Every structure is written in C-alpha cells, then in structure tokens.
Amino acid sequence: MSDDGPRGWGAPLYERVIDVAGAGPGTDVLDLGCGAGEFARLATDRGATVTGIDVDPSAVAAAAARVPEAVFRIGDAHDPPPGRFDVVAAVQLLEHVANPLAVLRAAAGSGPVVVVTVWGREQECDVQAFGEALAPWLPPRPTPSGPPPVTDPDRLRRLVGLAGLRVHTVDEVTCRFDYPDADALVAPLFASGFGRHVLNRAGPEVVRNAVLTRLADRRTPAGSYVLENLFRVLTAYSPEHASGRRS
C-alpha cells in the first residue's frame, strides 16, 4: 500500500526496500498491502517474482494491470497466502491495519526476511504543514492516550520483537513530493475527507490561501512546491534466517 502523494514520490522508498531485502532474480517476494502495484512493478523490474495481496479489489485490479507478470489476490494482510517466500514486504501498510502486531507475526511466518516501512514522525515530514494550515477549522486534536503510533521508532522496534523477529537495520529515506504549481498542491487536499470538511466551513479561497501561506517557504522560484518527507525502512530477520546464516 502506498500513501497518497504526487506521482512517482515513492520510487526512492521502494528502491531502498528492494536493496535492503536483497530482492532480485530468483527471489520470491510477498507484497502485503500491494495497493496499485507501484512497489511490485519495481521489484519485478529488478527480477523478483512477486505475489501481492490487498483488501481493495480495485487496487488489486490496478496492480494486475500494472504488473501482469506478478500474481495478485484479494486478501487481508493479517492472513497472508500459504507458502514460503524469500522476502515479505509491508510497504506503508502498518498504519492502516487493525492489528500491526498480528500482521508482523503473519509476515514472520511467511518468510525469513521482513521489510516494513512507515512515515517518519510528524515533525520529520513537511506534509504536516497541511494540517497546521487547516487547524483553525478542524476540531481540537484529542490528547494522546495509549501507546505511541507505529511511526514511533521505539514502538516499531518493540512490535517487531514481539512478533518474533530480530531487527537488523533501520534506514531513513527522504522522499520528495513535487508539485508543479499551486493548483497541483491544493487539488489532492480538496479531494480528501478532512479537506472537504474544511471547505464546507471556510470556503475554497480561504483554504487555498491558508495552505499557500503556510507552504510559502516550500515554493521554488519557478512556482513549483517541494515537500520533503522522511520514511523509515526496518529490515528484520526471523529465527529461520538466523539459523540459516549460522549453518
């Protein structure tokens, strides 16, 4: 699954996942939450054999059209397809599932190498500026309760350990969100659920001005906008992988 953003934003993230996983010719990859197949396309181009699952039938259809060489199924990441894979990838998935720990445990049972990606903390991502711009028209944010989000590096490590996996590396990747002009910057916001909520309260011109004012420091001399967002790529090994390395 890939979070919304301008076309092509995820390429550096997908490339890092493939590199740290060692995916290539002869590698069987399970793509949990495959979305429309962006990651699967790149992994296949590198020579890997990809099986992808997603709960969204329209995403599975789009993935199958984008990567006809791969196999895609409608399915839940909590219950991956049977079989063993060399690499299990959960790209931008854990924030969207009901039980991240269950997904990680399922991934650990599907292959010896598990790679997951998550957004960085809010303060590490320029996209937080959209929420800041619209804050005057949004309900107050509730006081945080319970465990920190899965984007918290320490919590992510704990969940991976509880799933029976051993953390190998945690890499950081910065992805640029490039928007050619102001219209391209605000259009996805206007189409989003919370954007429409604000539009109904404040009107499009007020919202547009608030966003452009907040992101003025991200405007280039050519009139485009560049937002830089940090992502983390965690690579973990199952006990099976560790025993294989010792033998």
N, C-alpha and C positions, 0 to 999 in steps of 0.2 A: 504494500500500500504506500502511495506517495502523497504527502500533504499538498494541498493546493499551492500553486505558485506559477510564475511565468514559465513558458515552455523551455525545457532543457535545463531548468535550475538544478536538477538532481544528479546530473552526469558526474560531477566530482565525487559525490557521495557514493554512487553506485560503483564507480571505479575503485574507490578505496575498499569497499566491501569485497569486491572480486579479488583485489590484490591481497588483502589480509587473509582471505579464505583459501588462497591458492587455487581458485577455480579456473579451469581451463580445459583443454582437450582431455577427454576421458573422465571428467568429473561430473557426478550426478548431483544436481542442486535442487533442493526443495525450497520453493519460494512461498513462504507463508504470507497471506495477505497480499497477493500479487498485484492487486489493482489492475490498471490497464496495460501492464506488461512492460513498463519502461525499464525496470531493472532486469527483467527476464530477457529483453531484447539485447542488452549489452552483454549479459552473461553468455547468451547463445552466440553472439558475435565473437566472444573470446574462446569458443569451442566447447563450452559446457553443455550438458544435457539437462534441461530444466523441466521440472514439474511444478506447476503453480496452483494454489487454491485461494479462493476468495468467497466471501458470503454473498457478494453482489453479483447477480447474474449478468448485468450489463457490463460490469468490469471484466468478468471472465470472457465474455464475447469479444470485448475490445482487445483483450490480451491475446486471444486466439487469432484475431485478425492481424495484430502487430507481429506476432511471433508464431507463424504456422508450424515451425519446426518443433515447438515445445508442446507439452501436454498440459491442459488447464482443466480444472474441475471446480464446480461449485462446492464449497465446503468450509467448515469452521476451523480456524487455526487451533482451537482447543482440542480438536480431534483430527490430526493430520492423516493423510492416506497411509495405508500399510506399506511396509517395505523399509529398507535402509538406504540412506543417501550419504554421500561423502560430505556434503555441506548443507546445513539448514540456515536459511537467511530469513530474518524478520525485519524488513526494511520499513521503518516508520509505521510500525504496527502496534507496539505495546501500549501506546497511549489510547488506542481505540478499542481495546478488548476488555471484556468484563473482568477477566482474571489473568493478569500478566504472569503470575507465578505458574498457573496451570499451563499456559502457553509455553513458557520456558521449560517446564518439565516434559511436555509433549515433544518439544524440539529436541531435548536431550535424549529422548528415547528414539528419535528418528535418524540421528547421525552423530558422528564423533566431533564435528566442528560446528559450532553455532555462532552466527554473527548477527547482532542486533544493532539497530540504530535508533537514536532518539534525538529530539531537539535539544539544544543547549538550554541553560536557564534563561528566564525571561530577559534578564539584563545582558545576556550574551547574544541576543537576536534583535536586529533592527525592526523586525515586524511588530515588536511590542509597541512601536510608535503608533500603530493604527488604533489600538485600544486606548492609549493615552490621549490621542486626539479626540476620540469619541466619548471619553469618560464623563463629560458633563451631562450627557444624555442617556447614560447607562445606569442601571441600578447599582448601588454600592456593592463592592466585592465583599463576599462573606469572609469572616475571619477564618483563616485556615484551621482545619481540625483533622485529626487522624494523621496517617503517615504522610511524608512529603511525596510529591509526584514522582513518577517513574523517571522523569527527566533529571532528577537529583542524582548525581553520580554515585553517591554513597548508597542510596536506596537501590539503584540499579545493580550495583555490585552485590548487595545483600540478597536480592531476589535471585540473581544468577547462582549464588552459592547455595541458597535454599533449594534450588532446582537440581542440585547435584552436579553442577558444572564448576569448572575451575577457570577463573578469569585469567586469560593470557595477556591481552593488551587492551588498552582503551585509547583510541586515537581521536583526535579532534580534526574536523573538516569544516572549512568555511565555504559556504555556497552563496554565490551572488544571485540576488533576484534583480534582474534587469528589466526595467520598464521603459519603453521608447519615449513616452510622453506622459503628461498628467492624466489624460483620459485613460491610458492603459493602467496607470497606477490605481485609480479610483474605481474602475469598472468592476473588478472582482469583489471589492468591498461592497458596492451597491447590490451585488447579486447574492451576498451572504445573508444568513439569517439575522445576525446581530446588526449588520449594516442596514437591512430593511427596517429593523426596529427603530434605529436612529433616524432614518429617513422619514419615517412616519411622524416622528416627534419634532424634528428640526427642519426638514426640507433638504432637497439635494444641494442647493447652492451653499447653504450654511455648512453642511457636512463636507462638501468638496473643499471649501476654503479652510476649514479646520484641519483637514488632512494635509493639504498642501502647505499650510503654515508650519505644521509640526514637522514635516519632512523636507522643509526648505534646505536644510543642510545636507540632504542626500541628492539634491538636484545638481546635475552636471552643467557645465557651460553650454552644452548642446541641447539642453532641455530634457534630457532623459533622467531617470532616477535609478540609483543603485543602492540596494539594501543588502547588507552582509549579515548572514545568519550562521551561527555555529551549530554543528551537529556532532554527536559522539558516536563512535563506532566501537562496540565492545565485541571482542573475539573471545570465545570460551571453548574449553575442551571438556569432553566427557571422560569418565574414567576409562572407557574403552580406548580413547585416543591416547591417554597417558600410558596404558599398558602396552599399546602397540608401539609407542616410541621407545619403551624400555627393552622390548624384545629384539 
